[in-house]
Amino acid sequence: MNIIENISLKPYNTFGIDATARHFVSVTTVNELKEVLSLSQFKNRFILGGGSNMLLKNDIDALVIHIDLKGISVLEKTKSHVHLRCMAGENWHELVLFCIEHNYGGLENLSLIPGNVGTAPIQNIGAYGVEIKDALISCEALNIETGKIKTFTNVECNFRYRNSIFKTELKGKYIITSVTFQLSKKLHKLHTSYGAIENELVKRNFKNPTIKNVSDAVIAIRQSKLPDPKVLGNSGSFFKNPIISVSKFNQFSTKFPEAPSYKVSETEYKIPAGWLIEQAGFKGKRFGDAGVHKKQALVLVNYGNASGTEIWNLALQIQKKVKDLYDITIEAEVNVI
Ligand code: EPU
């Protein structure tokens, strides 16, 4: 095991923020991870996955443990399904491509989401009508305190919109080491009713789409709207879409009848934060090296050398303007550290 001192985390976070880690180590096996956690001289630890859902406002005065556990294995196969176990350090999109190549259906709508497999359940990643919870059977996680592995069933993960038990009650208590999925081998249940996917499939003239066709459509949509972190630093959607009560929604929609909205339940509505931010005048705006993406106002970008604080100040400015204009509070979706 190689513990390095004072290294830049710029290559390890998709926002490309140049924060420094006091100590840093990559672990490639669960045993190595246990060993690192037992080192008594490092009381403060920071667990790093794909670095795709965080904004580093400050340097990290801790031992940064980079989860680099690799491997994908088939646990079980029936005529119709496969149970696939994937280690936490695998890249999410590479897992999706592996599934497409083997004709395993279920993850295709989640193509091109940045980040790693182990961090995906924490915020229940989702796109185009599918969330990771729809295919996840269980995940194994290491209890940081006891060093024991616990298996969490799908229900135990308590998944909600961009949320799970790992982001709430058990925050900072467990490290996800692997995730097991149930995927279809045939008669795939495709989710293509989401407007943008439907349009893209029609455009490509796919009448009986395969999972590969759906994945290709999603990739094309994402590439047309969302910046590639390798080219322009970002963390995907910076804010969550706010969920408001019916009474608040009624007031809002009377004042802004043109605003898009989605009914979540009998008592709640979701308003796209991207719309609110665009209407507030921020889309495509740039302040130094911090900016709001030209094609999707929900995404904040780093044009090169923005600090975490500069991005955060822009986020606060947006939050305030949206609150002043619409009386709606938008909350960060990324973890601000
Ligand atoms: N909109 C605007 N202006 C914008 C962006 C969006 O008016 O700049 C409007 C659109 O016209 C549309 C609505 O907002 O009416 C929704 O936009 P879109 O379909 O692009 O999706 P979103 O709600 O902005 C969510 C997820 C994305 C995911 C897409 C597609 C959240 C926080 N974000 O975005 O997830 O890819 O749906 O399913 O739920 C991510 O989490 O990093 C992410 C990219």
Residues whose N, C-alpha, C, O or C-beta is under 5 A from the ligand:
A	BS01	EPU	G126 A127 Y128 G129 S235 G236 S237 F239 K240 N241 P260 P272 G274 W275 E278 K295 Q296 A297 L298
